[in-house]
Amino acid sequence: MSYPELAADTAALHRTGKAFTEMTGEGSSLNKAQQSLNEAEIPDLAFGKLPMSRTLRESYEAALNSHKHNLEIAKKYLSESGTALQKVSANIRKAEEDSTL
């Protein structure tokens, strides 16, 4: 494994990590969906929850669907990051072995 290939793998891992951070960080769609869910929560009363209006229920469902979609994207990025990290680790081990020969 050459050092340019190792550098390319490391750069790919960095891009994946950066994209994941942008997707899940403050101001991201995942964060906004969570805020929407929090805003849509209905306070508990002694006798149960307040009934949701149709608009509030639709808003809550849309936020929940967006949140679920973003979690699926996050899982994909985590999987890709894990795969890239394994590849980089293997390449580092190979480069270390090559340098000791």
N, CA, C and O atoms as a GROMACS GRO file, in nm:
protein
  404
    1MET      N    1   0.086  -0.119   0.000
    1MET     CA    2   0.000   0.000   0.000
    1MET      C    3   0.090   0.123   0.000
    1MET      O    4   0.177   0.138   0.085
    2SER      N    5   0.067   0.209  -0.095
    2SER     CA    6   0.150   0.330  -0.106
    2SER      C    7   0.096   0.440  -0.015
    2SER      O    8  -0.021   0.440   0.025
    3TYR      N    9   0.183   0.533   0.014
    3TYR     CA   10   0.140   0.645   0.097
    3TYR      C   11   0.035   0.732   0.028
    3TYR      O   12  -0.054   0.783   0.096
    4PRO      N   13   0.041   0.752  -0.106
    4PRO     CA   14  -0.067   0.828  -0.171
    4PRO      C   15  -0.204   0.759  -0.154
    4PRO      O   16  -0.305   0.826  -0.136
    5GLU      N   17  -0.205   0.626  -0.159
    5GLU     CA   18  -0.332   0.554  -0.138
    5GLU      C   19  -0.380   0.570   0.006
    5GLU      O   20  -0.499   0.585   0.031
    6LEU      N   21  -0.286   0.566   0.100
    6LEU     CA   22  -0.319   0.586   0.241
    6LEU      C   23  -0.374   0.727   0.262
    6LEU      O   24  -0.471   0.746   0.336
    7ALA      N   25  -0.311   0.825   0.199
    7ALA     CA   26  -0.358   0.963   0.210
    7ALA      C   27  -0.498   0.978   0.151
    7ALA      O   28  -0.581   1.050   0.206
    8ALA      N   29  -0.524   0.911   0.039
    8ALA     CA   30  -0.657   0.917  -0.024
    8ALA      C   31  -0.762   0.854   0.068
    8ALA      O   32  -0.872   0.907   0.082
    9ASP      N   33  -0.728   0.740   0.130
    9ASP     CA   34  -0.821   0.676   0.222
    9ASP      C   35  -0.850   0.764   0.342
    9ASP      O   36  -0.964   0.775   0.387
   10THR      N   37  -0.746   0.828   0.394
   10THR     CA   38  -0.762   0.917   0.509
   10THR      C   39  -0.848   1.037   0.473
   10THR      O   40  -0.933   1.080   0.552
   11ALA      N   41  -0.827   1.092   0.354
   11ALA     CA   42  -0.908   1.206   0.308
   11ALA      C   43  -1.054   1.166   0.292
   11ALA      O   44  -1.144   1.243   0.325
   12ALA      N   45  -1.079   1.045   0.240
   12ALA     CA   46  -1.217   0.996   0.225
   12ALA      C   47  -1.283   0.982   0.361
   12ALA      O   48  -1.400   1.016   0.378
   13LEU      N   49  -1.209   0.930   0.458
   13LEU     CA   50  -1.262   0.916   0.593
   13LEU      C   51  -1.294   1.053   0.652
   13LEU      O   52  -1.397   1.071   0.715
   14HIS      N   53  -1.205   1.150   0.631
   14HIS     CA   54  -1.228   1.285   0.681
   14HIS      C   55  -1.354   1.347   0.620
   14HIS      O   56  -1.433   1.409   0.691
   15ARG      N   57  -1.372   1.330   0.488
   15ARG     CA   58  -1.492   1.385   0.422
   15ARG      C   59  -1.619   1.321   0.478
   15ARG      O   60  -1.718   1.390   0.500
   16THR      N   61  -1.615   1.190   0.500
   16THR     CA   62  -1.732   1.122   0.554
   16THR      C   63  -1.763   1.172   0.695
   16THR      O   64  -1.879   1.198   0.728
   17GLY      N   65  -1.660   1.186   0.777
   17GLY     CA   66  -1.679   1.236   0.913
   17GLY      C   67  -1.732   1.378   0.914
   17GLY      O   68  -1.819   1.412   0.994
   18LYS      N   69  -1.680   1.462   0.824
   18LYS     CA   70  -1.726   1.601   0.815
   18LYS      C   71  -1.873   1.606   0.773
   18LYS      O   72  -1.952   1.682   0.829
   19ALA      N   73  -1.910   1.524   0.674
   19ALA     CA   74  -2.050   1.520   0.629
   19ALA      C   75  -2.141   1.474   0.742
   19ALA      O   76  -2.251   1.527   0.760
   20PHE      N   77  -2.097   1.375   0.818
   20PHE     CA   78  -2.178   1.325   0.930
   20PHE      C   79  -2.195   1.434   1.035
   20PHE      O   80  -2.304   1.453   1.088
   21THR      N   81  -2.086   1.505   1.066
   21THR     CA   82  -2.093   1.613   1.164
   21THR      C   83  -2.188   1.723   1.118
   21THR      O   84  -2.268   1.774   1.197
   22GLU      N   85  -2.179   1.760   0.990
   22GLU     CA   86  -2.269   1.863   0.937
   22GLU      C   87  -2.414   1.817   0.942
   22GLU      O   88  -2.504   1.898   0.965
   23MET      N   89  -2.436   1.688   0.922
   23MET     CA   90  -2.572   1.636   0.920
   23MET      C   91  -2.631   1.628   1.060
   23MET      O   92  -2.752   1.647   1.078
   24THR      N   93  -2.547   1.600   1.161
   24THR     CA   94  -2.600   1.578   1.295
   24THR      C   95  -2.573   1.692   1.392
   24THR      O   96  -2.629   1.694   1.501
   25GLY      N   97  -2.489   1.788   1.353
   25GLY     CA   98  -2.451   1.896   1.443
   25GLY      C   99  -2.560   2.001   1.461
   25GLY      O  100  -2.669   1.992   1.404
   26GLU      N  101  -2.525   2.102   1.540
   26GLU     CA  102  -2.620   2.211   1.566
   26GLU      C  103  -2.655   2.279   1.435
   26GLU      O  104  -2.567   2.308   1.354
   27GLY      N  105  -2.783   2.305   1.412
   27GLY     CA  106  -2.829   2.367   1.290
   27GLY      C  107  -2.855   2.268   1.177
   27GLY      O  108  -2.901   2.307   1.069
   28SER      N  109  -2.826   2.141   1.202
   28SER     CA  110  -2.846   2.039   1.098
   28SER      C  111  -2.993   2.001   1.089
   28SER      O  112  -3.073   2.035   1.176
   29SER      N  113  -3.028   1.930   0.982
   29SER     CA  114  -3.166   1.886   0.966
   29SER      C  115  -3.206   1.790   1.077
   29SER      O  116  -3.321   1.791   1.120
   30LEU      N  117  -3.113   1.706   1.123
   30LEU     CA  118  -3.144   1.613   1.232
   30LEU      C  119  -3.173   1.690   1.360
   30LEU      O  120  -3.266   1.658   1.433
   31ASN      N  121  -3.091   1.792   1.386
   31ASN     CA  122  -3.111   1.875   1.505
   31ASN      C  123  -3.243   1.951   1.496
   31ASN      O  124  -3.315   1.961   1.595
   32LYS      N  125  -3.274   2.004   1.378
   32LYS     CA  126  -3.399   2.078   1.359
   32LYS      C  127  -3.520   1.986   1.375
   32LYS      O  128  -3.622   2.025   1.431
   33ALA      N  129  -3.508   1.862   1.325
   33ALA     CA  130  -3.617   1.767   1.341
   33ALA      C  131  -3.640   1.736   1.488
   33ALA      O  132  -3.754   1.724   1.533
   34GLN      N  133  -3.531   1.721   1.564
   34GLN     CA  134  -3.544   1.695   1.707
   34GLN      C  135  -3.610   1.814   1.777
   34GLN      O  136  -3.694   1.794   1.865
   35GLN      N  137  -3.573   1.936   1.739
   35GLN     CA  138  -3.635   2.055   1.798
   35GLN      C  139  -3.785   2.058   1.766
   35GLN      O  140  -3.866   2.093   1.851
   36SER      N  141  -3.820   2.023   1.642
   36SER     CA  142  -3.960   2.020   1.603
   36SER      C  143  -4.037   1.918   1.686
   36SER      O  144  -4.150   1.943   1.729
   37LEU      N  145  -3.974   1.802   1.707
   37LEU     CA  146  -4.039   1.700   1.790
   37LEU      C  147  -4.059   1.752   1.932
   37LEU      O  148  -4.165   1.732   1.992
   38ASN      N  149  -3.957   1.819   1.986
   38ASN     CA  150  -3.968   1.872   2.121
   38ASN      C  151  -4.079   1.977   2.130
   38ASN      O  152  -4.153   1.981   2.228
   39GLU      N  153  -4.090   2.061   2.028
   39GLU     CA  154  -4.193   2.165   2.027
   39GLU      C  155  -4.332   2.105   2.011
   39GLU      O  156  -4.430   2.165   2.054
   40ALA      N  157  -4.340   1.987   1.948
   40ALA     CA  158  -4.470   1.926   1.924
   40ALA      C  159  -4.518   1.843   2.043
   40ALA      O  160  -4.632   1.796   2.043
   41GLU      N  161  -4.432   1.825   2.144
   41GLU     CA  162  -4.473   1.745   2.258
   41GLU      C  163  -4.589   1.813   2.331
   41GLU      O  164  -4.594   1.935   2.343
   42ILE      N  165  -4.678   1.732   2.378
   42ILE     CA  166  -4.796   1.780   2.450
   42ILE      C  167  -4.775   1.751   2.598
   42ILE      O  168  -4.742   1.638   2.634
   43PRO      N  169  -4.794   1.850   2.684
   43PRO     CA  170  -4.771   1.825   2.827
   43PRO      C  171  -4.873   1.727   2.885
   43PRO      O  172  -4.991   1.727   2.847
   44ASP      N  173  -4.825   1.644   2.976
   44ASP     CA  174  -4.915   1.551   3.043
   44ASP      C  175  -5.001   1.627   3.144
   44ASP      O  176  -4.955   1.720   3.210
   45LEU      N  177  -5.126   1.586   3.153
   45LEU     CA  178  -5.215   1.637   3.256
   45LEU      C  179  -5.241   1.525   3.355
   45LEU      O  180  -5.206   1.410   3.329
   46ALA      N  181  -5.300   1.557   3.464
   46ALA     CA  182  -5.331   1.456   3.565
   46ALA      C  183  -5.419   1.346   3.506
   46ALA      O  184  -5.411   1.231   3.549
   47PHE      N  185  -5.503   1.381   3.408
   47PHE     CA  186  -5.597   1.284   3.352
   47PHE      C  187  -5.556   1.235   3.214
   47PHE      O  188  -5.638   1.174   3.144
   48GLY      N  189  -5.432   1.259   3.173
   48GLY     CA  190  -5.388   1.214   3.041
   48GLY      C  191  -5.334   1.328   2.960
   48GLY      O  192  -5.309   1.437   3.012
   49LYS      N  193  -5.315   1.304   2.834
   49LYS     CA  194  -5.258   1.406   2.747
   49LYS      C  195  -5.367   1.488   2.681
   49LYS      O  196  -5.479   1.441   2.659
   50LEU      N  197  -5.332   1.611   2.652
   50LEU     CA  198  -5.424   1.695   2.577
   50LEU      C  199  -5.439   1.639   2.436
   50LEU      O  200  -5.341   1.591   2.379
   51PRO      N  201  -5.558   1.643   2.380
   51PRO     CA  202  -5.571   1.596   2.242
   51PRO      C  203  -5.498   1.691   2.147
   51PRO      O  204  -5.499   1.812   2.167
   52MET      N  205  -5.437   1.636   2.045
   52MET     CA  206  -5.366   1.718   1.947
   52MET      C  207  -5.464   1.770   1.843
   52MET      O  208  -5.557   1.700   1.802
   53SER      N  209  -5.441   1.892   1.802
   53SER     CA  210  -5.518   1.943   1.690
   53SER      C  211  -5.467   1.874   1.564
   53SER      O  212  -5.358   1.816   1.563
   54ARG      N  213  -5.546   1.879   1.458
   54ARG     CA  214  -5.506   1.814   1.332
   54ARG      C  215  -5.375   1.873   1.280
   54ARG      O  216  -5.288   1.798   1.235
   55THR      N  217  -5.362   2.005   1.286
   55THR     CA  218  -5.240   2.072   1.237
   55THR      C  219  -5.119   2.031   1.318
   55THR      O  220  -5.013   2.002   1.263
   56LEU      N  221  -5.135   2.027   1.449
   56LEU     CA  222  -5.025   1.990   1.536
   56LEU      C  223  -4.986   1.844   1.514
   56LEU      O  224  -4.868   1.811   1.511
   57ARG      N  225  -5.085   1.757   1.498
   57ARG     CA  226  -5.058   1.615   1.473
   57ARG      C  227  -4.983   1.597   1.341
   57ARG      O  228  -4.886   1.521   1.333
   58GLU      N  229  -5.029   1.668   1.237
   58GLU     CA  230  -4.961   1.660   1.107
   58GLU      C  231  -4.818   1.713   1.116
   58GLU      O  232  -4.727   1.656   1.057
   59SER      N  233  -4.799   1.821   1.190
   59SER     CA  234  -4.665   1.876   1.209
   59SER      C  235  -4.577   1.777   1.285
   59SER      O  236  -4.461   1.757   1.250
   60TYR      N  237  -4.633   1.717   1.388
   60TYR     CA  238  -4.560   1.618   1.467
   60TYR      C  239  -4.521   1.498   1.381
   60TYR      O  240  -4.408   1.451   1.388
   61GLU      N  241  -4.615   1.448   1.300
   61GLU     CA  242  -4.588   1.333   1.214
   61GLU      C  243  -4.482   1.366   1.109
   61GLU      O  244  -4.395   1.284   1.080
   62ALA      N  245  -4.488   1.486   1.052
   62ALA     CA  246  -4.388   1.527   0.953
   62ALA      C  247  -4.250   1.536   1.016
   62ALA      O  248  -4.151   1.492   0.958
   63ALA      N  249  -4.243   1.594   1.135
   63ALA     CA  250  -4.115   1.604   1.205
   63ALA      C  251  -4.062   1.465   1.240
   63ALA      O  252  -3.942   1.440   1.228
   64LEU      N  253  -4.149   1.377   1.283
   64LEU     CA  254  -4.108   1.241   1.318
   64LEU      C  255  -4.056   1.167   1.195
   64LEU      O  256  -3.955   1.098   1.202
   65ASN      N  257  -4.126   1.180   1.082
   65ASN     CA  258  -4.082   1.116   0.958
   65ASN      C  259  -3.947   1.172   0.913
   65ASN      O  260  -3.860   1.097   0.868
   66SER      N  261  -3.930   1.302   0.924
   66SER     CA  262  -3.803   1.364   0.887
   66SER      C  263  -3.691   1.313   0.978
   66SER      O  264  -3.581   1.284   0.932
   67HIS      N  265  -3.722   1.303   1.106
   67HIS     CA  266  -3.625   1.254   1.204
   67HIS      C  267  -3.585   1.110   1.171
   67HIS      O  268  -3.466   1.076   1.174
   68LYS      N  269  -3.682   1.026   1.140
   68LYS     CA  270  -3.653   0.886   1.106
   68LYS      C  271  -3.567   0.878   0.981
   68LYS      O  272  -3.472   0.800   0.974
   69HIS      N  273  -3.600   0.960   0.881
   69HIS     CA  274  -3.522   0.962   0.757
   69HIS      C  275  -3.378   1.003   0.785
   69HIS      O  276  -3.284   0.941   0.735
   70ASN      N  277  -3.361   1.106   0.865
   70ASN     CA  278  -3.226   1.154   0.897
   70ASN      C  279  -3.148   1.052   0.979
   70ASN      O  280  -3.026   1.042   0.965
   71LEU      N  281  -3.216   0.977   1.063
   71LEU     CA  282  -3.148   0.872   1.138
   71LEU      C  283  -3.099   0.762   1.045
   71LEU      O  284  -2.991   0.707   1.065
   72GLU      N  285  -3.177   0.730   0.943
   72GLU     CA  286  -3.133   0.631   0.843
   72GLU      C  287  -3.009   0.681   0.770
   72GLU      O  288  -2.917   0.604   0.744
   73ILE      N  289  -3.008   0.809   0.735
   73ILE     CA  290  -2.890   0.867   0.670
   73ILE      C  291  -2.770   0.861   0.765
   73ILE      O  292  -2.658   0.828   0.724
   74ALA      N  293  -2.794   0.893   0.892
   74ALA     CA  294  -2.686   0.888   0.991
   74ALA      C  295  -2.630   0.746   1.003
   74ALA      O  296  -2.508   0.728   1.010
   75LYS      N  297  -2.717   0.647   1.004
   75LYS     CA  298  -2.671   0.508   1.011
   75LYS      C  299  -2.584   0.474   0.890
   75LYS      O  300  -2.482   0.407   0.903
   76LYS      N  301  -2.626   0.521   0.773
   76LYS     CA  302  -2.549   0.496   0.650
   76LYS      C  303  -2.410   0.558   0.661
   76LYS      O  304  -2.311   0.493   0.630
   77TYR      N  305  -2.404   0.685   0.706
   77TYR     CA  306  -2.274   0.751   0.720
   77TYR      C  307  -2.187   0.682   0.824
   77TYR      O  308  -2.067   0.668   0.805
   78LEU      N  309  -2.247   0.639   0.934
   78LEU     CA  310  -2.170   0.568   1.036
   78LEU      C  311  -2.114   0.438   0.980
   78LEU      O  312  -1.998   0.404   1.006
   79SER      N  313  -2.195   0.367   0.904
   79SER     CA  314  -2.150   0.242   0.843
   79SER      C  315  -2.035   0.269   0.746
   79SER      O  316  -1.934   0.199   0.749
   80GLU      N  317  -2.050   0.371   0.661
   80GLU     CA  318  -1.944   0.407   0.566
   80GLU      C  319  -1.819   0.452   0.640
   80GLU      O  320  -1.708   0.421   0.598
   81SER      N  321  -1.836   0.527   0.749
   81SER     CA  322  -1.721   0.572   0.826
   81SER      C  323  -1.648   0.454   0.888
   81SER      O  324  -1.525   0.449   0.888
   82GLY      N  325  -1.724   0.358   0.940
   82GLY     CA  326  -1.663   0.239   0.999
   82GLY      C  327  -1.586   0.160   0.895
   82GLY      O  328  -1.475   0.114   0.921
   83THR      N  329  -1.645   0.145   0.777
   83THR     CA  330  -1.577   0.073   0.668
   83THR      C  331  -1.450   0.147   0.627
   83THR      O  332  -1.345   0.085   0.609
   84ALA      N  333  -1.458   0.278   0.613
   84ALA     CA  334  -1.342   0.358   0.575
   84ALA      C  335  -1.234   0.350   0.683
   84ALA      O  336  -1.116   0.341   0.652
   85LEU      N  337  -1.275   0.354   0.810
   85LEU     CA  338  -1.179   0.346   0.920
   85LEU      C  339  -1.109   0.211   0.921
   85LEU      O  340  -0.988   0.204   0.945
   86GLN      N  341  -1.183   0.104   0.896
   86GLN     CA  342  -1.121  -0.029   0.888
   86GLN      C  343  -1.019  -0.034   0.775
   86GLN      O  344  -0.912  -0.092   0.790
   87LYS      N  345  -1.055   0.025   0.662
   87LYS     CA  346  -0.965   0.025   0.546
   87LYS      C  347  -0.839   0.106   0.577
   87LYS      O  348  -0.728   0.062   0.545
   88VAL      N  349  -0.855   0.222   0.639
   88VAL     CA  350  -0.740   0.305   0.675
   88VAL      C  351  -0.652   0.231   0.776
   88VAL      O  352  -0.530   0.233   0.762
   89SER      N  353  -0.711   0.167   0.874
   89SER     CA  354  -0.634   0.092   0.974
   89SER      C  355  -0.554  -0.020   0.908
   89SER      O  356  -0.437  -0.041   0.939
   90ALA      N  357  -0.620  -0.092   0.816
   90ALA     CA  358  -0.550  -0.199   0.745
   90ALA      C  359  -0.436  -0.144   0.661
   90ALA      O  360  -0.328  -0.203   0.654
   91ASN      N  361  -0.459  -0.030   0.598
   91ASN     CA  362  -0.355   0.032   0.516
   91ASN      C  363  -0.238   0.081   0.601
   91ASN      O  364  -0.123   0.073   0.560
   92ILE      N  365  -0.268   0.132   0.719
   92ILE     CA  366  -0.161   0.177   0.810
   92ILE      C  367  -0.078   0.057   0.853
   92ILE      O  368   0.046   0.063   0.854
   93ARG      N  369  -0.145  -0.053   0.890
   93ARG     CA  370  -0.071  -0.174   0.929
   93ARG      C  371   0.017  -0.222   0.814
   93ARG      O  372   0.133  -0.259   0.834
   94LYS      N  373  -0.038  -0.222   0.693
   94LYS     CA  374   0.037  -0.265   0.575
   94LYS      C  375   0.156  -0.173   0.551
   94LYS      O  376   0.266  -0.220   0.521
   95ALA      N  377   0.136  -0.042   0.564
   95ALA     CA  378   0.244   0.053   0.544
   95ALA      C  379   0.353   0.034   0.650
   95ALA      O  380   0.472   0.044   0.620
   96GLU      N  381   0.311   0.006   0.774
   96GLU     CA  382   0.409  -0.020   0.880
   96GLU      C  383   0.489  -0.146   0.851
   96GLU      O  384   0.611  -0.149   0.870
   97GLU      N  385   0.420  -0.251   0.805
   97GLU     CA  386   0.489  -0.376   0.770
   97GLU      C  387   0.586  -0.352   0.655
   97GLU      O  388   0.699  -0.402   0.658
   98ASP      N  389   0.544  -0.277   0.555
   98ASP     CA  390   0.629  -0.250   0.440
   98ASP      C  391   0.753  -0.169   0.480
   98ASP      O  392   0.861  -0.188   0.424
   99SER      N  393   0.735  -0.079   0.576
   99SER     CA  394   0.847   0.007   0.615
   99SER      C  395   0.949  -0.068   0.700
   99SER      O  396   1.064  -0.026   0.709
  100THR      N  397   0.909  -0.179   0.762
  100THR     CA  398   1.002  -0.257   0.845
  100THR      C  399   1.078  -0.360   0.764
  100THR      O  400   1.173  -0.420   0.814
  101LEU      N  401   1.039  -0.383   0.639
  101LEU     CA  402   1.107  -0.482   0.555
  101LEU      C  403   1.234  -0.431   0.498
  101LEU      O  404   1.302  -0.504   0.425
   0.00000   0.00000   0.00000
